[in-house]
Amino acid sequence: MFRLMLVHVLYHTILMPWPSTIPHDLRVLLQALGQHRDAATDADRWGAIKEWLESHAVPAPKGLPTAPEIKRKD
């Protein structure tokens, strides 16, 4: 799911063709998430991807699909 999301974000944010592989520094970042004692969650992976995109000045596309927010029970 995250590969599909990453491809969607990358494809729709820049008008130039993207490489067919994950950029090396992003791959290292995602692999580092798997090194932790606890398994990485979807939120962990998305946070890492989002930070990587922001660090490379990739703007968020308009209309990016999102899941409904989880509402906390008080």
N, C-alpha and C positions, 0 to 999 in steps of 0.2 A: 504494500500500500504506500509506503514512504517513497519507494522508487518512483511509483507513478505520480505521486504528489510532487516530488522533486522535479521530475521531467516536465510536469505541467507548469510549475512555477518558472523553471528555467526557460522553457519554450516561449512562454507568454510575456516575459519581462524584457527580453532583448530581441531585437530584430535580426541579429546575426545568427548564423547556424551555430549550434552548440556541439561540443565534442561528443563522441559516442561513448565516452567513459566518464566516470566521476572524477573531478579534479583531485589531484593528489592530496592537497592539504585538507580538503573536505573528507576524503576517504580516511585519512589518518585520524581526523577528529571523530568520525563515526566509529572507527575501530576502537578508539580510546574509550568510548562509552561501553563497549563490550568487555573492557578490562576490569571494570569495577566489580566489587563483591556482589552487589545487587544487580539484577538484570535491568537493562535500560528500558524505560517505558516509551510509549509513543510520544508523550509530552517531552521526554528527554531528547529523543531524536529530532523532533520538530524544533525544539529550542536550539539545538546545535545547528541545524540547517538554517534556521532564521538568523541566528547570529552570524553565520558564515556569509549568508547573502548580504546582510547589512554591512559587514566588514568589507565587502567588495562593492559597496554602493549600488547594489541591485535593488531597485525600488519594488515595492509590493504591487502586484498588478491589481487593477480595479476588478471587482467581481470575483475575487478568489473564493471558491466555495469553502464553506466552513461547516463544521458540525454544530448542532445546538449546544449552547453552554450547559454545563451540569449545574443544576441549582442545589444549593446546600439546604438541608433541612435544619431548621433552628430548634 
